[in-house]
Amino acid sequence: MDTEIISDAKGMEVSRRSFLKKTALLATGAIVTQNQLFGSTEAEKALKLRAIHQGKDYYAEFYENDCYKISGLFTINKAFMDTRAREMTRIDIELINLLYEINLRVGIEKKFNIISGYRSPRTNEWLRHQVGGQNVAKNSYHMKGQAVDISVPGVPLHKLRDIAKGLKRGGVGYYPKKGFVHVDVGPERYWRRG
């Protein structure tokens, strides 16, 4: 019977004909996700970013219909650019998703101030030799596109820190005198400077 309804473990429903058609695609080696199989997709994801050193605002729609959008990822790469070296790198998807999770908790309409995103090895070494550079790691996650220093207008810095710590997804550094929180997708650890 074509109108018979099949439910998966999450309670999503699909007609028997549609289910059989999609599972036949699976059997032939086609790539079909569970969401495609049962007819649902995750919501669109976007970030509002203010690149402080560029003086520019960016709006990056980076995820839609169960796929990462190249144009949105490229926009994020531009917002995280090392302006001193005029270099970009591919920002780690895990870091982008971490920022999105933080954004959901501070308010999706909020914009992240990017204080420091990607750092070329040359820029990182230069920062290490400046006054106060003892806090710049030799093998910084910034050089891997896996770290960012942020603030969010209208959100107290300690609240931003607590949200990031609560997610338990990597390193969180608290820099109240400098006005930012560092987040990265390395091992889980916490520190405070100033």
C-alpha positions as CSV (number, residue, x, y, z in Angstrom):
1,M,0.0,0.0,0.0
2,D,1.6,3.3,-1.2
3,T,0.1,5.4,1.6
4,E,1.5,3.3,4.4
5,I,3.5,5.5,6.7
6,I,6.9,4.5,8.1
7,S,8.5,6.2,11.1
8,D,12.1,6.3,12.1
9,A,13.5,6.4,15.6
10,K,13.1,10.2,15.8
11,G,9.5,10.0,14.8
12,M,9.9,11.4,11.3
13,E,7.4,10.0,8.8
14,V,7.7,9.1,5.1
15,S,5.5,7.2,2.7
16,R,6.4,3.7,1.9
17,R,7.0,4.4,-1.8
18,S,9.3,7.3,-1.0
19,F,11.2,5.3,1.6
20,L,11.7,2.4,-0.8
21,K,12.8,4.7,-3.6
22,K,15.4,6.3,-1.4
23,T,16.7,3.1,0.1
24,A,17.1,1.8,-3.4
25,L,19.4,4.7,-4.0
26,L,21.4,3.7,-0.9
27,A,21.7,0.2,-2.3
28,T,23.2,1.5,-5.5
29,G,25.9,3.4,-3.7
30,A,24.3,6.8,-3.9
31,I,25.0,9.1,-1.0
32,V,21.8,9.8,0.9
33,T,21.7,11.2,4.4
34,Q,19.2,10.2,7.0
35,N,17.6,13.7,6.8
36,Q,17.2,13.2,3.0
37,L,15.8,9.8,3.5
38,F,13.1,11.0,5.9
39,G,12.5,14.3,4.3
40,S,13.8,16.8,6.8
41,T,16.8,19.2,6.7
42,E,18.6,21.1,9.4
43,A,18.0,24.8,9.5
44,E,20.1,27.3,7.7
45,K,23.1,28.5,9.6
46,A,24.7,32.0,9.3
47,L,27.1,34.2,11.3
48,K,27.3,38.0,11.5
49,L,30.9,39.1,11.9
50,R,32.7,42.4,12.3
51,A,36.4,42.2,11.3
52,I,37.8,44.8,13.6
53,H,41.2,45.2,11.8
54,Q,39.5,45.4,8.4
55,G,36.7,47.7,9.6
56,K,34.2,45.5,7.7
57,D,31.0,43.7,8.5
58,Y,30.3,40.2,7.0
59,Y,27.2,38.1,6.8
60,A,28.0,34.5,6.1
61,E,25.3,31.9,5.3
62,F,27.5,28.8,5.6
63,Y,25.1,25.9,5.9
64,E,21.8,25.1,4.1
65,N,19.9,21.9,3.1
66,D,22.4,19.6,4.9
67,C,25.3,21.1,3.0
68,Y,28.1,23.6,3.8
69,K,28.0,26.5,1.4
70,I,31.3,27.3,-0.2
71,S,30.4,31.0,-0.6
72,G,29.6,31.3,3.1
73,L,32.8,29.5,4.2
74,F,34.8,31.8,1.9
75,T,33.2,34.8,3.5
76,I,34.2,33.5,6.9
77,N,37.7,33.0,5.7
78,K,37.8,36.6,4.5
79,A,36.5,37.9,7.9
80,F,39.2,36.0,9.7
81,M,42.0,37.2,7.3
82,D,45.5,38.1,8.7
83,T,45.5,41.7,7.6
84,R,49.1,42.2,8.6
85,A,50.3,39.5,6.2
86,R,47.4,39.9,3.8
87,E,46.8,36.1,4.0
88,M,43.8,33.9,4.4
89,T,43.4,30.3,5.3
90,R,40.5,27.8,5.4
91,I,38.9,28.2,8.8
92,D,38.2,24.9,10.5
93,I,34.5,23.8,10.3
94,E,34.6,22.8,14.0
95,L,35.5,26.4,14.9
96,I,32.7,27.8,12.7
97,N,30.2,25.4,14.3
98,L,31.5,26.4,17.8
99,L,30.9,30.1,17.0
100,Y,27.4,29.2,15.8
101,E,26.6,27.3,19.0
102,I,27.8,30.3,21.0
103,N,25.7,32.6,18.8
104,L,22.6,30.5,19.6
105,R,23.2,31.1,23.3
106,V,24.0,34.9,23.2
107,G,21.3,35.7,20.6
108,I,21.3,34.7,17.0
109,E,20.9,38.4,16.0
110,K,24.2,39.3,17.7
111,K,27.4,40.0,15.8
112,F,30.8,38.7,16.7
113,N,33.7,41.2,16.8
114,I,36.7,39.3,15.4
115,I,39.7,40.7,17.3
116,S,42.2,38.1,15.9
117,G,41.3,35.2,13.6
118,Y,43.8,33.6,11.3
119,R,47.5,34.4,12.0
120,S,50.2,33.5,9.5
121,P,53.3,32.0,11.1
122,R,55.2,35.3,10.3
123,T,52.5,37.4,12.1
124,N,52.4,35.0,15.1
125,E,56.2,35.2,15.5
126,W,56.1,39.0,15.2
127,L,53.4,39.1,18.0
128,R,55.5,36.9,20.2
129,H,58.3,39.4,20.1
130,Q,56.2,42.5,21.0
131,V,55.6,43.9,24.5
132,G,53.2,41.5,26.2
133,G,53.9,38.8,23.5
134,Q,54.7,36.2,26.2
135,N,51.0,35.3,26.0
136,V,51.2,34.4,22.3
137,A,51.7,30.6,21.9
138,K,54.5,29.5,19.6
139,N,52.3,26.9,18.0
140,S,49.1,28.9,18.2
141,Y,45.8,27.4,17.0
142,H,45.3,30.8,15.2
143,M,47.9,29.6,12.7
144,K,45.8,26.5,11.9
145,G,42.5,28.4,11.4
146,Q,41.3,26.8,14.6
147,A,41.1,29.8,17.0
148,V,39.6,33.2,17.2
149,D,39.6,36.1,19.8
150,I,36.1,37.5,20.0
151,S,33.7,39.9,21.8
152,V,30.0,40.4,21.3
153,P,28.6,43.9,21.7
154,G,26.0,44.0,24.5
155,V,27.2,40.7,26.0
156,P,29.3,40.9,29.1
157,L,32.7,39.3,28.6
158,H,32.4,37.0,31.6
159,K,29.1,35.7,30.2
160,L,30.7,35.0,26.8
161,R,33.5,33.1,28.6
162,D,31.0,31.1,30.6
163,I,29.0,30.1,27.5
164,A,32.1,29.0,25.7
165,K,33.4,27.0,28.7
166,G,30.0,25.4,29.1
167,L,30.1,24.0,25.6
168,K,33.3,22.0,26.5
169,R,34.5,22.1,22.9
170,G,38.1,23.3,23.2
171,G,40.3,26.0,24.8
172,V,38.8,29.1,26.3
173,G,41.0,32.1,27.3
174,Y,39.6,35.0,29.3
175,Y,41.3,38.4,28.6
176,P,39.1,41.0,30.5
177,K,41.7,43.8,30.3
178,K,42.1,43.4,26.6
179,G,38.4,43.0,26.1
180,F,38.1,39.5,24.4
181,V,37.6,35.8,24.9
182,H,39.7,33.3,23.0
183,V,38.1,30.2,21.8
184,D,39.7,27.3,19.9
185,V,38.9,23.7,18.9
186,G,42.1,22.2,20.5
187,P,42.0,20.2,23.7
188,E,39.6,21.4,26.5
189,R,41.5,23.9,28.8
190,Y,40.9,27.3,30.4
191,W,43.0,30.2,31.4
192,R,42.8,33.9,32.4
193,R,45.2,36.7,31.5
194,G,44.7,40.1,33.2
